Amino acid sequence: MRTLVIVRALKTGGMERVAINLADAFAEQGHDSHLLFYKKRKDALYPEQPSVTLHQFNINQVSLLRPASIISEVVAKISNVIWRKSYFLIAGWFGGTRLQKKIAELESNYGAFDRIIFRGEGTYEMVWSFQHPKAIYVLENLIHSPKHANPLITKKRYKALFKNKHLAAVSTGVMQHAKIQLDEHTVHPASLQVITNPCPIEQIRKQAQAEKPTDLPKGPYIVNVARLVPQKGHDLLLQAYAKSSQKLPLVIIGSGRLESSLKQQAQDLGIEQNVFFVGNQSNPYVWMKHASLFVLSSQFEGLGIVLFEALTCDTPIISVTCPGGISDIFKGELEPYLCARTDTALAEKMDQVIEQGGYKIQEKWLDDFRPENIVNAFLSPH
């Protein structure tokens, strides 16, 4: 079959990594896999499978050669001044018409797509007027209304993004939250189901065997991999680490706008000598592989892809309870490794797991996230 995954940008973020993993998974299963992205960042990641066909399409590009693009941008900005958070209404309508033409062009060159998969609200908000019978729109996280938006604009946004569209939530928690939000705004999708994220198990294990980076700690350590943004709860993680009895270093992989304030917090807590902010890593799996424990401290998570990536690297995981899809991972034998979202509970859980020497990872815990299963789910009829 011929598939197209669409994502806003190629970069090292979790959602973007999942989009690439999915394109790779389609190719590995013998399908004609395509990946379209709007922007390429300096830290761009690319598919591992050479057969994946890449397409870059700057959806909001303004050009003198296209007067309509200038007019739409001006109108969208004026609208946003009058009705706060309404920019998407004009920009997304115009973006959708542009994407419609682009997809028609691709289909004339390669043949019709059997499945088109949009990853993330930010990706399809920019093209909400796009229509295709084979399109599925993935809810990567909990649906949140834009802050300070007019209720009427919020209502229009829900209708534009979700009405009569086929939706796939990455976890049970995300699906349940979506049902509540959509019912509240009287918006009815064409369908709503759970299709989780693929975990490229063999690829991750291969990368995890790479040579150790020179700045990797010499002995055991605790690791967290996440953007340094409020959602990921690093402030709680630092408080918990300071409360714990841990002497193992804490390594935080990722970058973001909170980096300076988190470093200051570590200093204020007196733990700066034992906490290492190492920024983004092109191969985080080698860091996961050699850690004694992976800790998640987020405020909410659509699923928490890094958790089963850590399991793939044979590294024990713990997490705080939070809205979203965490419970889809921490079930059965893993359930005891969840704790309340408090610094005391997280500190105790860290100490407990480190003291017991971790635990043995079972291969069956990864079954739900095997790429072939996710590919089959996406290619099944709605």
Phi, psi and omega in degrees: 000164181250124185236152177224121174258131181242129180220153186294317184212155169264113178201186188272007180292161183298313181297318180294322178296322179295320178300317179293317178302321181291317177299318176299318183297319177299317180296317181298330180272008174091011180269160176278095190263132178234149178226120179248134179226151182275321184225151174242124180267167179299326181265033186300140171255153182229158178301148176282328183278118182295342181280352177288125180269124182264142176224123174258131182217102181287100190293329184254018182295127178262129184221141176295338179284346178233086182306327180299326180294323178291314181299314182296320179296317179296314180297318180298320181289322177296316178302320182293330177288319182284313179240102185305138179070021181261002183308320185297333185300312180279311183299319181289327176294313180294318178300321179295321178293324177293317180294325178303316180293320180296315181295320177300321178295315179297319182291330177289332180273321188248342187108165184294143177277133177277339176205131174241125186239117176267127181256109172096141180304319181299334180285314184268348172299326183283351183220035192300337181280353180298140179228133175201133184295342183255013184274138173235136183248118186270128173271103183281336186212182177295141177284125178235136176287142179302138180295142175062022180272146174298135180306324179294320178294319178299317179299316180296323180296315179299317180294317182296318187277328193237340185295130177060024179249152177277119184248143175231121178267144184282350180205166178298319180298318179294320179296315181297318178296319180298317180301317181296312182294318181292320177297319180300326181259013180047048177247129184243113176286163176293325177198159178214121182217169175261122169228111187282183183270145178281145175245110182286080192303307183294321179297316179296317181295326177294315180293327181294339180274002181297163179300140182296134174298151183294333181268007176290136179305146183288328181246196180298153178202167176255144184229149171224137178235113182188156172297146180273074181227161185307321183306327188277354170065034180295333178298318177295319180300315180295319178297317180294317179299319179295327180281337184286174176262018187290135171252347178293141177297151173252119181254124180247116181257125180143167178224167181162177188291345181267004187304311183294319181291326178290322176296322177294320178298316178300321179293317180297328180277353179076025182242010187298334180287344184243005179244127185240116175266110187253007177072189177291143178236129180297333177231082180289345187290328177293328175289319178296317184304319187265005178277153176276338184199139173252132183239131175246134185229025190293157173285323175201154179215132175300315176217307184099060184305326183296336180294311180280344169293319177295317177300320178300326178278007178067032180249128178299149181234149167223158179206156169280153173287138179202159180300149178119222190252013182305320183292342176289340178261313182274075178230163181062232183293342181273346185304322180297348183265014168266151176216166178299154182274068174226156181294325180294312181296319180291321177299316180295320181292320176302309182299318182299311185290320178295319182295325181276001178079028180076207176204162183279129179281133179257133184300329183295338179295342182265354188302319183296340188248012180292135186307320183297327179289322181290319177302313180298322180295317181291330183269354176288153177302151179302000000 
